[in-house]
Amino acid sequence: MVLDARKGRILQAIVDDYVDRADPIASEWLASRYDFGCKSATVRNEMAEMSELGYLVQPHTSAGRIPTDRGYRYYVDRLMPRPSYEHLPTVSPMDEREAASSPIEDILQHTCRLLAGMTQYPSLATPPAGQSALVHQIVVTRATKARALVVVVLTNGEVEHRLVELPGRPTAQDVERAANFLTRTLAGKPLDDISRIQLPDAVAVLGSAGELVQPIFQAVLDVADALAEHRVFIEGASQILKQPEFHDVAKVEQLLSALEERSVLYQILSRSLLGDDVTVLIGSEGQVEAMRDCSIVTANYCIGNRVAGYIGIVGPTRMHYGRAVGAVGWMARNLSALLTHHSFG
């Protein structure tokens, strides 16, 4: 349903003022601050009608009104001013030179810290999806006579390593030959296909060095399994304590527990729409009961031309949506540029 122009202006004023004040908004307050071209009684009647339509609710009999999830949704879709950056704190994103020498985890954590500082809400990000990465190279270095460090380099710039036990007392040349054999076999293969690959008979090809291939290959499989798990980086979780909605200890504990459920957070973040748009999930739209009083603003980031992961914030439904959408969109574009340069130079 499309509200008429006056109802839309009143709803916009209620959302804007409630976000700033955190107190229910009364018709007398609105009439004294805005020119709606009508008297306070008319504003009160309009508010009553929007309550019946589900856009507003009166938390207490003698109180003013606050937006419902439906009211916030209408505001975000139809009334919210175009996102801008003028009210955001000045930040210093990691430059491309610094990013090129940093692990992807460090880039993500740095970006999340900046986003949490910009918005004053907890920020979340998923690492580049393992299934979208290809094996680039496998490097094996002897750590001791019987152990070696296996380094798996992926095309998305991510680097994983594992320590493995090697049979016998192989020479450095044998270790290098086994690593090169696996690189030739696995390079260019998607990480999520590794477990289905049938390796050639390494012993027939390499002789005794072939016996090293299986334990090294198992390390690569361990990397693939680990990256298949849903991981989420979180920064600024304590920011939620600054919001008056979460002064209730039980509510805070419930929310913080939800933030520890990484698989749930991953599912919420991954509902981000494809393309450059920022997705806003309000209250019950997130489909997580413990986060019923929260909104999630999320966007995808890319490496090259493919979607690699997601970044966003979580805060109360009484959120400054314009600033949040602007900040998340800006950081998603910045992260895409950094990781694309990190991966392709």
N, C-alpha and C positions, 0 to 999 in steps of 0.2 A: 504493500500500500504506500502511495506517495502522499506525504503530508502537504497541506497547503502552505503557502509562503510564510504566513505568520507563525503557524505551529513549528515550522522548520527553524525559524529564527529563534523562537523561544527554546526549543530543544537544544539548539547550538549554544545558546547562552547558558542554559542549565549545565550542560556538559562542561563547558569551559570554566564556569565558576566553581562547579563542584570539584573539578580536578585541582584547582588552585586552593580551595578553602577546606575541602574534606568535610564540609557540613552540608546537611540538606538545604536545598534552595527554596525559599518561600517566594510567593508571588509579589509581596510587598518589596522584597529585595530587588527582584527583577525590574519592577515598575520604576523603582527609584534610580536604577542604573542605565536602563535602556529605553529607547523610544520605539515602542511597538505600534504606536498609533492608536492605542486604546487604554482604558483605565485598568487599575489593578484588579478589579473584580473580573474583567474580561480575561486578563492573563490567568487568573485563578481558574476560571471555567475552562480555558484552553488546556491548562495543566491537568485538570480533572479528566478531560476527554482523552488526553494522551495516556493517562493512567489506565483508563478503561481499554485503550487500544494496546496496552502492554509496553509502552515506551518508557514510562515512569513508574515509580513505586513510592509510597509514603511509609518510611520505616517505623514511624510512631504517629499516633493520632494527631498530636499537636505539632508535629514537625513539618518541614517543607518536604520536597520530593527529590529523589535521586534517580539517575538513569538505570534502567534495567539492561540486561545483555542485549535485548532487542533495540533499546534506545542507543546504546553504544554502537551497535552494528549499523544502524541508520546513519549515525553521525559519521562513522568512518567511511561508509560507502557514498554518502551524498553531501555531507555538510563540512567535513574536515578541510581546512585550508590546505593548499598544496604544501607538502613538506619542505621545510627550509632548514638551513644550517646556522642561521645567524644567532640563535640562542644557545648553540652547543658550545661547550668549552673548547678552546684551542687544543688540539692534540698533535702529536708528532708520530705519524705512522712509521713503521720500520721502512727504511729506504731499500731500493733494490740491491745495492751493494751489500748491505748488512744481511738482507734476506738470503742472498745467494750462498752465504757461508753458514747459515743457521739451519738446524734441523726443522722439519715441518712442524713438529710439536711445539718448538719455541715460537715459531711464527704465529701459530694458532693461539697460544696462551697470551702472547703479547697483544694480539688483536682483541682477544676477549677482555683483557685488562683495560684496554683503551675504551672499548665499547661500554663496559660497566662504569667507567669513570665519566664518560660522556652523558649517559642516560640516568645514572644513579640507580640502575636496576641490575640484577644478576644477569650475566651474559653466558651464552652457551654456544658451542661449536662442535661439529663432528669432523674428524679427520677425513682426508680423501678416502673414498670408498675403496677397499682393497680389491673388490671384484672388478673395478674399472682400471686397475693398474696392471701393467705388464712387467714381467721380469726383464731387467736390463742386463744385469751382470751378477755373477756369484764369485766372491773373492774369499779365499780360505788362507788363514795365516796360522802357523803353529804357535800355540801358546806355551806348551810344554812338550815333552817327548810323546806323551800319550793323548794330549788334548789340542784342539784347534778352535780358532774363532772363525765362524762362518758369517760372512757379511752378504746380505741380500740387498741389492740395489734395484729399486723399482723405477719405472718410467715417470711416475708422478713426483719423483724427487725424494720419496720416503726411503729411509735406510734402516734395516732391521739386522740385528746380529744375535747369534746363539753360540754357546760353547758346546762342543761335542767331544765325545770320547772316540779316539781312533784306534782301530785294531792294529796290533803289532807296534813296531817302531818305524813308521814310514819316514822316508827322506822328504826334504822340502820340495824336491823335484816331483816326487810322487803326489804330494798334496796339491801342487800346482796343476799337474796333469789331470787329476780328478776334478778339480774346480773348473778347469777349462772345458772338460768333457761335459759337465753339467751346464755350463754357460751355453755351449753350442746346442745342447739339447733343449734347454728351457727358455733361452732368450727369445723375447717377442711373444711368449705364451701368457695368456691372462692368468692372474694369480689364482682365481677360483677354479681354473681347469687343471692345476698342477696335480691334484690327487688322482686325476683320471688318466694321467700320462703313463704309458708303458715305456720304461727306460730300455734302451738297447743293452745287450749283454756287455757290461763294462769290463769284465775280466777278459773276455775274448778280444776286446779292443785295446785295453790298457795293460793287460797282464796283471801282475800283483797290485799295481796301483788301482785297479778296478775295485778291489775290496774296500777302498775308502769311499766309493761313490754312494753306497747305501746310507751310511750314517750322516753324510753331508746332505743327501737328498731328504732324509728325515728332518733335518734342521729346517730345510726350506718348507717342508710340509707344516712344521710347527709354526712358522711365520705366517703361512697362508691361513691356518686355523685361527691364530691370534688376531689377524687383521679382519677376519670375517665377523668377529664379535663386534657388537655395537658399542663403540666408545664415544663418550661425550666429554669435552673439556668444559669446566664451569669456573667462572671467576666472579668474585663479588657477591657471593651468596648472602653475606651479612647485610648487603644493601637493603634487603627486603625488610629487615628489622626497623628501618627508618620510617616505614609506611604505617600510618595509624591503623589501617585495617588488620595489621599483624602484630598488634600489641598483646593479643590473646596468646598466652603461652601454648595452649593446646593446638591452636590453629597454626602457629609457627612450627611446632614439632611435626605436625602432619605434613606441612608443605616441605620442610627440609628433608623429611623422609622420602617424599615424592621426588625431590631433586636428586636423591641418591639412586633412584631406579633408572639406571642409564638406558635400559632397553625402552622404557616408557618415554623418556625424553627424546630418544632417537626417533621413535615413531611420530612424536608430535612435530619435531623439527623437520622431518622428511615429508610432512604434508605441505611444505612450501611449494608454491606453484612454479612451474617451469617458466623461464624467461626472466626479464629484468624486474618484474613486479615483486613487491614485498607482500607477504601473506600475514594477515592479522586474524588470530583465533581468540575469540572473546568468551571468557567464562566457560559455560557448559560446552561450547564448540570444541574445546580441547579434549573432551570425553575422558577426563581424569578427575574423579571426585575430589581428591585432595587438593586439586588446583582449580576448584570451582569458582573461587574468587579472584582468579588470575587471568590475565591475557598474555598471549605469546605472540611476539612479532618476529617473523623469521623470513629469511631469504636464502636462496642457494648461491654458492660461489662456484666458479669454473676454473679449470686448468685447460688452457687452450679453448677449444670449442665444446668441451663436454662438462656437464654438471659433475662436480667432484664431491661436494659436501654441503653442509648447511650451517648458518650462523644466525643467532637471534638473541632476544632478551625475554625475560619473564618478569612480570610485575603485576600490581593490582589492576583490576578492571578499571579503576579510577586512574587511568594512565594518560599522560600527555601524548596522545597517539601521533600527532603531527611530528613532534620531535623524535619519538621512538622510530617511526617509519623512516624518517629522514636519516637518522643515525645508522640504523641497520642497513638500509640501502647503500649508504656511503661506504660503510665498512665492508660490505660484501663485495662491492666493486674494487675497493682497494686490495682486499685479500685475493681476489681473482687475479689482479695484475701482479701482485707479489709472487703468488705460487706459479703463475704461468712463466714468469721470468726465472723463478727458481728451477723449474723443470726443463725449460727449453733455452734459457740464456737470452 
